[in-house]
Amino acid sequence: MSSEAVDEFVETKVLPEHRSIVGLLRDLMKECAPDAEEVISRGSPAWQGRKLLAIISPSKTHITFAFARGADFDDTFGLLDGVGKTTRHVKIKKVDAVDKDALRDYIRQAVRLDAE
């Protein structure tokens, strides 16, 4: 699932202090969406099923992990932000602040919706 293009993106476009966050997100996607293809979409690392599942956007202060159909999720963890019709996201500033259970749930919901 890992791609050289995504590896290069992480090395050249993600600040060193945020690379462990991206690594964790990549690991969670491999675990929970093993059939998704890791690609560059809209200039950022993303995962593609039948349609776009999730995308990572780096900034100077955090990593945004966005779900293409996040507005359709059952957000029992209350971590999703966004007000648009489809996308919802989580902003992650530190790897040790990641709620892995919540992200696993969101990824599984993305996969489930993509299969419908």
Secondary structure as GFF3:
##gff-version 3
##sequence-region A 1 116
A	DSSP	alpha_helix	4	13	.	.	.	ID=ss1
A	DSSP	three_ten_helix	16	18	.	.	.	ID=ss2
A	DSSP	alpha_helix	19	32	.	.	.	ID=ss3
A	DSSP	beta_strand	37	41	.	.	.	ID=ss4
A	DSSP	beta_strand	44	48	.	.	.	ID=ss5
A	DSSP	beta_strand	52	58	.	.	.	ID=ss6
A	DSSP	beta_strand	63	67	.	.	.	ID=ss7
A	DSSP	three_ten_helix	70	72	.	.	.	ID=ss8
A	DSSP	beta_strand	88	92	.	.	.	ID=ss9
A	DSSP	three_ten_helix	95	97	.	.	.	ID=ss10
A	DSSP	alpha_helix	100	115	.	.	.	ID=ss11
###
